Amino acid sequence: MKKISKAERFFTEKEKDAIKEATRLAESRTIGEIAVMVVDSSDNYLDAEIIGGILLGSLLALILTVTYFHLSVWFYVPMSFIFFFPFRFLFKKAPALKSAFIGIKRKEDAVRLRAIRAFYEKGLYKTKKNTGVLFFISLIEHKVWVLADKGIYEKIEQETLNKFAGNISQGIKEGRACDALCENIKEAGGLLAKHFPITKGDIDELPDGVITE
């Protein structure tokens, strides 16, 4: 049986329907396209696994060496090496534990780069007049990134998109992720409608539902 990811469980089915409807309504007034994506993590953070494995493995080895082997380096070094592997495996299987070993800048860069990759993987760059907008939520990092195509940036600054991201992040912290997301989709739709109003024959180019990975 396929394991259901945290991203798939982040919103309930009712909330997913509400987000889909908010997206549909926002797009009904503009040629712009809005997509929502949720991922468990933006990076596998192998460096954090290694650092965590080394630090905890060495700490346990030190405690045992002091307690039983009179600080003998001949016991400390091999035990540090041996304990590294189970601790690294622990970090691999429990991604949330990695957070303490990942810097804020590292997380921000990882989420930004993963959002950019998703933007191209999901075809948001193919929209009419380059007016795609991606609301990207990465759970392990507790980060939200809002990314737009070049057509949007001619009218709307990244600062405005960052404001949407901040509002959604605050909503997630307050336990109202769905409401915050829908509110900001609506606001983004209003801006898109102002600068990129609906035209005759416009079609929905992207799915309105929440994309998960």
C-alpha positions as CSV (number, residue, x, y, z in Angstrom):
1,M,0.0,0.0,0.0
2,K,1.3,3.4,-1.0
3,K,2.2,5.6,2.0
4,I,0.3,8.8,2.2
5,S,2.6,11.8,2.5
6,K,2.2,14.6,5.0
7,A,1.7,16.9,2.1
8,E,-1.4,14.9,1.0
9,R,-2.8,15.0,4.6
10,F,-2.0,18.6,5.2
11,F,-5.4,19.8,4.0
12,T,-8.6,17.8,4.5
13,E,-10.7,16.9,1.5
14,K,-13.2,19.7,2.5
15,E,-10.4,22.2,2.6
16,K,-9.0,21.0,-0.7
17,D,-12.4,21.6,-2.2
18,A,-12.5,25.1,-0.7
19,I,-9.0,25.9,-2.1
20,K,-10.0,24.6,-5.5
21,E,-13.2,26.8,-5.5
22,A,-11.2,29.8,-4.4
23,T,-8.7,29.3,-7.2
24,R,-11.5,28.8,-9.7
25,L,-13.3,32.0,-8.7
26,A,-10.0,34.0,-8.7
27,E,-9.2,32.8,-12.2
28,S,-12.7,33.5,-13.5
29,R,-11.9,37.2,-13.6
30,T,-8.4,37.0,-15.2
31,I,-6.3,35.3,-17.8
32,G,-3.8,34.6,-15.1
33,E,-3.4,31.1,-13.7
34,I,-3.0,30.2,-10.0
35,A,-1.6,26.9,-8.7
36,V,-1.1,25.6,-5.2
37,M,1.5,23.0,-4.3
38,V,2.4,21.4,-1.0
39,V,5.5,19.2,-0.5
40,D,6.8,17.4,2.6
41,S,10.3,18.9,2.1
42,S,12.2,21.0,-0.4
43,D,15.4,19.1,-0.1
44,N,16.6,15.8,1.4
45,Y,19.2,17.7,3.4
46,L,21.9,15.0,3.3
47,D,24.3,17.4,4.9
48,A,22.0,17.7,8.0
49,E,21.8,13.8,8.2
50,I,25.6,13.6,8.2
51,I,26.1,16.4,10.7
52,G,23.5,15.0,13.0
53,G,24.9,11.5,12.7
54,I,28.4,12.7,13.5
55,L,27.5,14.9,16.4
56,L,25.1,12.4,18.1
57,G,27.3,9.4,17.4
58,S,30.3,11.2,18.8
59,L,28.4,12.3,21.8
60,L,27.2,8.8,22.7
61,A,30.7,7.4,22.0
62,L,32.2,10.1,24.4
63,I,29.7,9.3,27.2
64,L,30.4,5.6,26.9
65,T,34.2,6.1,26.7
66,V,34.2,8.4,29.8
67,T,31.9,6.0,31.7
68,Y,33.5,2.6,30.9
69,F,36.9,3.1,29.1
70,H,38.7,5.9,31.0
71,L,38.6,8.3,28.0
72,S,40.6,5.9,25.8
73,V,40.8,7.2,22.2
74,W,41.2,3.6,21.1
75,F,37.5,3.0,22.1
76,Y,36.2,6.5,21.3
77,V,37.2,6.7,17.6
78,P,35.7,3.3,16.5
79,M,32.6,3.8,18.6
80,S,32.0,7.2,17.0
81,F,32.3,5.6,13.6
82,I,30.0,2.8,14.4
83,F,27.3,5.0,16.1
84,F,27.3,7.4,13.1
85,F,25.4,5.0,10.9
86,P,22.3,4.3,13.1
87,F,22.0,8.0,14.0
88,R,22.2,9.0,10.4
89,F,19.5,6.4,9.6
90,L,17.4,7.9,12.4
91,F,17.7,11.4,10.8
92,K,16.8,10.0,7.4
93,K,13.7,8.3,8.7
94,A,12.6,11.3,10.9
95,P,13.1,14.4,8.7
96,A,11.7,16.7,11.4
97,L,14.8,16.0,13.5
98,K,17.0,17.5,10.8
99,S,15.6,20.9,11.4
100,A,18.0,21.7,14.3
101,F,21.0,21.1,11.9
102,I,19.7,23.2,9.0
103,G,20.3,26.9,9.0
104,I,17.6,29.5,8.2
105,K,19.3,30.6,5.0
106,R,19.8,27.0,3.9
107,K,16.0,26.4,4.3
108,E,15.1,29.6,2.5
109,D,17.3,28.8,-0.4
110,A,16.1,25.2,-0.6
111,V,12.4,26.3,-0.6
112,R,13.0,29.0,-3.2
113,L,14.9,26.7,-5.6
114,R,12.3,23.9,-5.1
115,A,9.5,26.4,-5.9
116,I,11.3,27.5,-9.1
117,R,11.8,23.8,-10.1
118,A,8.1,23.1,-9.5
119,F,7.1,26.2,-11.5
120,Y,8.7,24.7,-14.6
121,E,7.9,21.0,-13.8
122,K,4.2,21.8,-13.6
123,G,4.2,24.0,-16.7
124,L,3.2,27.3,-15.1
125,Y,5.6,29.0,-17.5
126,K,3.4,28.0,-20.4
127,T,0.4,30.2,-19.5
128,K,-1.1,32.9,-21.6
129,K,1.1,36.1,-21.5
130,N,3.3,34.4,-18.8
131,T,0.8,35.1,-16.0
132,G,1.2,32.0,-13.8
133,V,1.4,32.3,-10.0
134,L,2.5,29.5,-7.7
135,F,1.6,29.3,-4.0
136,F,4.2,26.8,-2.7
137,I,4.2,25.4,0.8
138,S,7.1,23.3,2.2
139,L,6.2,21.6,5.4
140,I,9.5,20.5,7.1
141,E,10.9,24.0,6.7
142,H,7.6,25.7,7.7
143,K,8.1,28.0,4.7
144,V,5.8,29.5,2.0
145,W,7.0,30.9,-1.2
146,V,4.9,32.7,-3.8
147,L,6.4,32.7,-7.3
148,A,5.2,34.3,-10.5
149,D,6.1,34.3,-14.2
150,K,7.7,37.2,-15.9
151,G,4.4,38.7,-17.1
152,I,3.3,39.2,-13.5
153,Y,6.6,40.9,-12.5
154,E,5.9,43.6,-15.1
155,K,3.0,44.7,-13.0
156,I,3.4,43.2,-9.5
157,E,6.6,43.3,-7.4
158,Q,8.0,40.3,-5.5
159,E,7.4,42.3,-2.3
160,T,3.7,41.9,-2.8
161,L,4.0,38.2,-3.4
162,N,6.1,38.0,-0.2
163,K,3.3,39.6,1.7
164,F,1.0,36.8,0.5
165,A,3.5,34.2,1.6
166,G,3.9,35.9,5.0
167,N,0.1,36.0,5.5
168,I,-0.2,32.3,4.7
169,S,2.7,31.4,7.0
170,Q,1.0,33.3,9.8
171,G,-2.2,31.5,9.1
172,I,-0.5,28.1,9.2
173,K,1.0,29.0,12.6
174,E,-2.5,30.0,13.9
175,G,-4.0,26.7,12.7
176,R,-6.0,28.4,9.9
177,A,-3.9,27.4,6.8
178,C,-6.9,26.8,4.5
179,D,-8.6,30.1,5.3
180,A,-5.3,32.1,5.0
181,L,-4.5,30.4,1.7
182,C,-8.0,31.1,0.3
183,E,-8.0,34.7,1.4
184,N,-4.7,35.3,-0.3
185,I,-5.7,33.5,-3.5
186,K,-8.7,35.8,-3.6
187,E,-6.5,38.9,-3.1
188,A,-4.0,37.7,-5.7
189,G,-6.9,37.1,-8.1
190,G,-8.1,40.6,-7.6
191,L,-4.6,42.0,-8.5
192,L,-4.5,39.7,-11.6
193,A,-7.9,40.8,-12.6
194,K,-6.8,44.4,-12.4
195,H,-3.7,44.0,-14.5
196,F,-4.7,40.9,-16.6
197,P,-8.5,40.9,-17.0
198,I,-10.4,38.0,-18.5
199,T,-10.6,37.9,-22.3
200,K,-13.1,36.2,-24.6
201,G,-12.2,32.6,-25.2
202,D,-9.9,32.3,-22.2
203,I,-9.5,28.7,-21.0
204,D,-8.4,27.2,-17.7
205,E,-4.8,26.1,-18.5
206,L,-3.9,24.5,-15.2
207,P,-5.7,22.3,-12.7
208,D,-7.3,24.2,-9.8
209,G,-6.8,21.5,-7.2
210,V,-3.9,21.3,-4.6
211,I,-0.8,19.6,-6.1
212,T,1.1,17.4,-3.7
213,E,4.4,15.5,-3.8
